[in-house]
Amino acid sequence: CCLSRVIKSGQATVYKAWDLANDEGAVVKLFHPIGGSWKLGPEGAKRELDALLLLEGHPNILPLKDWGILREEKQYFTVTKWMNYTLVDFIDGDIREKVLHLLYEAYRKYGYLNGTTEEEYIALLNSDDDEDDEYWIKDFEKMYSGVLEGIAFAHENDIVHRDIKAGNIYFNVELVEAEDKYGIMHIEDFKIIPIIGDFGASKNQSHHTPGQKTGQAFRTEPWTPPHEG
């Protein structure tokens, strides 16, 4: 519910919404219809759906919540989870601040906060005398290795992303729950998981045939590989 437009590109218009069933943010990507001045929408939709459906279930690939087509307008749409941060934010911003926000969202969804606001939660954690940031970014190298695992899984299934860049790598937090000796569940640890999204420029190598539309213009400079010729 409550759609608000975020961005409009050559392939689609992206809206932020709220998933009432799962109590979390969602992204509705409405691909441009066939015809008119928009040439990339239908092709991008087919490529993205093909990739996400084929790669469904891998922890480092963006999962689909829903998808379909608005038949009167002939527009494809996808629904995925809203991701607050991309790799761009982790490179340029305060990592601790980003991790705290992700943790708050995860704790809220798991029902551990009992009405605590985000400001109260962050203030409580920042009051800790432990200034060792290694706690907040531990296993960072292992976290980033998830990007490679996602790419490798895609390649094993004949999907080449073709637009891997910092803005297409998102981050999610999963809480690790454990049961104590009294049978009460508590949070034992958390994991920050990189997730690869935006497969509209991808190519399914098993479906590619000579003369097929290449989608060369889909890729993003300066991340595009050098052109042959």
N, C-alpha and C positions, 0 to 999 in steps of 0.2 A: 504494500500500500504506500501512499504518499510519495509519488515519483517526483524527483527533482533532477533536471538535466545537469550533467557534469561536463560532458565534452561532445563535440561533433567532429567526426573525421571523414576521410574519403570512403570508409567502409560502413560506418554505423554512427548512430547517436546513442550515447551511454547515459543511463539514468541511475541514480541512487534511490533505493527503496528499502523497505523494512519487511523482513520475513517474519510474519506473525506466528507461524507454526513453530519456528526454531528460535524466535526472539533474537534475531541478529540482522545486521545490515546485509543488503543484497545488491547486486548489479544487474540491471536489465539492459542488455545490448540489443538495440533495434536496428538491424541492418537495413541499409537503404534499398528501396524497391527496384525492380527491374525497369530499365529505360530511363528517360530523362537525362540529366547531366551527370548522374551518379553511375559510374561504370564498374566500381569495385565491390559494391555491396553484396549482390548475390554470390559472386565467386568467393569473396571472403567468408561469407556465412557457410558455404559448403565446405570450405577447407577447414574452418574452425570446428564445425560440428563433426566432420570426419575424424579429425585428430583427437578431439576431447572424448568422443565416444569410443574410439579405438584404444585410447590410453587410460580409460576410466579405471579408477581404483588405485593408481600409483600415488603414494603420499606426496610426491613432489610435482604433480600435475594438477592444475586447477580443476576441481570437480564441478560437474554440471548439476544444478538444482532442477532445471527444467529447460525445455526448448520446444520450438514449434514454428508455425507460420501463420501470419494474419492473412487469410486467404483472399479477402477482398482487396487489400493493398498489396498482396504478393510480397510481404516482408517477413523474412526470417527473424527470430529473436532467440536469445539465450538468457538464462538466469543463473548467476553464479554468486558465490559468497563475496561480500564487500571486504576488501583488504585495505587496511588503513595505510600501510607503508610498503614502499618498494625499496629495492636495493639503493636507489638514489638517496632516499631518506637516511639509510644506514651509513652511507658513505659521507654525506654532507652534514648530518645532524648529530645531536647528542644521543648516542646509542643507549645510554642508561635511561633517558627520558622515554625513548621509543619502547624499550623493553617493559618499563613500568606501565605504560599505557596498554600494551598488549596483554600483560599479566592481569591488569584490572579487568579488561574485557573478558578474559578467560575465567577469572574467579567469579565475576558477576554471572556469567552464563551457567557456571557449575553450581551457583547458589550458595557460595561461601561468604558473601559480604554482608548479609543481613542489613541492607539499606545503607551501607557505607558509601559515600560519594567518592568519585575519583580523586577529588582534591584531598579529602581526608585520608584516603588510602595511600596516595603518593607522599603526603606529609608524614605519615606514620613510618613509611619505609625510609624516607630521607632523614628521619631523626636518628636512624641507626648510626652509631659511631664508626662502623666499618666502612672505610673509604676505599676498600679494595674493589676496584671496578672489574677485576677478573671474575668475581662472582656473577656479574651481570652479563658478561660476554664469554663465559667459559665455553670451551669446545667450539669457538667461533669457526675455526678451520673446518671442523667436522660439519658444522651447520652449512657452510658454503659448499661442501662436497655434495650436499643434496641436489644442488643445481646440476652437477655433472651426472649424478645418478638419474635424474629426470631426463636429461638429454640422451644419455646412453639407452634408457628404456625406450624413448621415442625412436631412436635409430634402430633398435632391435625390432621395432614394429614398423619399420619403413617410413617413419615420419621425420622429416627434416624441418625444423622450426623456421629457419631462414630469417629470423628477426630477433635473435637473442640480444638483449640489451638490459641495462640496469632497470629501466622503467617497466620491463615486462617480467621482472622477478619480484614476487610478493612474499610477505612473511606472515605466518600464522603461529599461534602458540597452542600447545597441547599440555595439559596438566597431567602429571603422573600420580595417580591415586594409589593408596595402600591402606590396608586394614590393620589397625593396631590390635594388641592382645585382648582388648575389650570388644572387638568387633566393630569399632567405629572407623569410618573412612576418613582419611585426611590426605592432604597434598604432600607428597614426598619429594617431588621435583617437578621441573617443567622443561619442555623442549621447544626451541624455536625452529620452525620448519620453513625452508624456502620453497616457494611454489611457482612454477613456470606457467604463465598464461599468455593470452593473445596469440592464438595460432592462425589468425586470418591470412598470414602470408606463407603458411606452411605448405609443404608438398608431400603427398603420399607417393613414395617412389614406386610402389607396386601398382599404382593406378596411372602413372605417367605414361603417355604415349606420344610418339613423334607428332609435332604440329599442335599439341595441346597448349592452351594459354599458359604462359610461364608465370604471370603475376610478378614480373620483375619489378614493377613500380611499387609493389606493396612494401618493399623493404625500406628501412629507415637509415638515411645518412646520419652520421658517418659510420654506422655499424655495418653497412652493406659491404660484403666482400668485393674485392677488385673485379671489375668487369673484364671478361675475356675479349680479345680482339686486337 
